[in-house]
Amino acid sequence: MPVKQEIGIVISNKMQKTIVVKIEDRYSHPMYSKTLSKTKKYLAHDELETCNIGDQVLVEECRPLSKRKRWKLIKVISKSSLI
């Protein structure tokens, strides 16, 4: 079974070795053809604590690391210009 990878934006890094990533899913409504978007927040493991708020990151699904943490950081795609 292939490992699921997603691209998202870091919205929080206040926990130790953990980031909150917002992943947006865009889809077209089957009947009305309107483009809709769903957002989902995931906790991801950041071992080296390299991420800041606003960074675009690639995360990958992994084994459960805690009660809610089931994703790990693969790489930072682009750094934020907020700080």
ABEGO torsion letter per residue (X at the ends): XBBBBBBBBBABAABBGBBBBBBBBBBBBAAAGBBBBBBBBBBBBBAAGABBBGBBBBBBBBBBABAABABBBABBABBBAAX
